[in-house]
Amino acid sequence: MGGEWFEISRPPYLPLGMRWEKAVGDGLAPDVSHAFGIFDKTLCGIQEAGMSPSDYWWLPEREDACGACREAASVIDGRWPRSMRGEDARVSVARRL
């Protein structure tokens, strides 16, 4: 580190249907699709031993999508600043030494 400025890059904005993988695990009901979040939990808060993200997107518009996961995804999406939704959205911060 050093210099007069540095850049903080954040992950790019992605639509809801491209942001989370579908959660898979033995303890999850097979007829409900949950979004795999962070800290090995679904967006609605389920945490099961051995649960992991699948190779497939979690699609909130599908009929079997968990309503609580859909609601949490919508809240998260709403918090993303509109000005930071472009492809090259980065924040440059002045640093004083």
N, C-alpha and C positions, 0 to 999 in steps of 0.2 A: 504494500500500500504506500501511498505517498502521492505527491502532486497536489495541485490546487483543486481538483474536482474528481469525483468518481461517479459512476453510474450504477443505479440500482435497477436491475431488470426484474420484471415480474413475469410469471408465466403469461402467455398470450390469452386473451379472452376466447373462450370457446362456448358455443351454444350448449344448452342443457343436455342435449342428446349426444354430445361428444366430450363430455367432461368427466363422467364417471363410468367405471366398468360395472357390470352386473356382479353382485356378490354370489358366491357359491359356497356351500357348506352342508354337512350332514344335518345340522340342526335347523336349517331354514325350510320353511314350508315350500313345497315344489310349485304351488300355484300362485305364489306372490314373488314378484321381481323386486329385489332391493338393490340400492346403489351402494357400492363399496366405497366407504369414505376413508378417513384417515384414522390412525391408531387402531387398525384392525376392527373397525366398527362400521355398521351401515350408517347411512345418513340419519336414519330414525333411531339409532342408538343400540341396535342389536350387536352383541359381541359373542361369538361362538368359537370354541376351540377348533382350529383347523380351517376356519373360514378364510377365503382368499378372493381376489378379483378374478373374474373369468377373462377369456379372450374376447368377450363381446361387450359392446356398449350397453349401459343401462338406458333404456328409452322411456322417459317419463310420460310420453303420450300413449304408451301401450295400455291396454285395458288391465293387464295384470300388475302394473307398476304400483308399488306400495304408496298409499296416499300420504303417509307421514314423510317418506323419503322425498316425494314430489314437493311437498310443502317446504321442507328444509332446503331442497335444491332451488326453489323459487326465491326463498329468503336470501340465500347465498348469492344468487344471480342478481338480485335487486341491490345488493350492497356493492357490486362491482361498479366503480365510477364510469359513467357514460363516456367521459373523455379518455378513458384508458382502455377502450374496447377495440381500438384499431390494431392493425398488424404490427406496427412499430412502436407501440406504446411503451415508453420508458420514462423513468424519472431521473433527472440529473440533479444532483444535490451539491451545492457549493460547500466546500470544506475549508475552514480556517485553521491554519496551523498556529 
